[in-house]
Amino acid sequence: MAANTSIDKDRSIREIIDRISSGESLRFILYPNRAEHLPSISTFLLWISEDKALSEQYARAMEMRAAIIFEEMFEIADDASNDFMTIQKGDVSYEVENKEVVSRSRLRIDTRKWALSRMNPKKYGERIQLAETDTIGNDKPKIEEAKLKEILDYINGKPD
């Protein structure tokens, strides 16, 4: 690793932050032996822990990366170029769904959704709403109290 001088460190930091902001993962960028002018993952994480400004830059870059991943999901979903394939049987040809391609696209989207929900749960995570809000901002239960009592009595084995 040649990132020993402050000039190398600054240049390395700029490159890493730029590449993360463009959608690449830290692991991909700093994978061992990928680029000799860049530090190891542990060195970069140490730099982040020691420098508040760098930590904030990294956080912003990760937010930008998440936005790019979010946009990629639309590209994947909208790309139907290989969703069907032509099957030839004798003189007859017909189109059938290419289940492997469709399944792979679904997996790619699901993986991105899962990763985004971990990267930024407030923005991309599943929301579970246990109460409604009325017109003046007060929470009210979604289930009426009488129905809730009936459900609890049933669960607890109490007769009507």
Residue pairs with C-beta under 8 A, 6 or more apart in sequence:
1 36
1 38
1 39
1 40
1 43
2 8
2 36
2 37
3 9
3 12
3 37
3 38
3 39
3 43
8 37
9 39
9 47
11 37
12 37
12 38
12 39
12 44
13 47
13 54
13 57
15 38
16 26
16 29
16 30
16 38
16 44
17 57
17 58
17 61
19 29
20 26
20 29
20 58
20 61
20 62
20 64
20 65
21 60
21 61
21 64
21 65
22 65
22 68
23 65
23 68
23 69
23 72
24 65
25 65
26 41
26 44
27 41
28 34
29 35
29 38
30 38
30 39
30 40
30 41
30 44
32 40
38 44
39 47
47 54
48 54
48 55
48 58
49 55
62 119
63 120
65 119
66 116
66 119
66 120
66 123
66 124
69 112
69 115
69 116
69 119
70 112
70 116
70 124
72 112
73 109
73 112
73 113
76 105
76 108
76 109
76 112
77 105
77 109
79 105
82 98
82 101
83 97
83 98
83 101
83 102
83 105
84 95
84 96
84 97
84 98
85 95
85 96
85 98
86 93
86 94
86 95
87 93
87 94
87 95
87 96
113 124
116 123
116 124
117 124
117 125
117 126
129 142
130 141
130 142
131 139
131 140
131 141
131 142
132 139
132 140
132 141
132 142
133 139
133 140
134 140
141 148
143 151
153 159
153 160
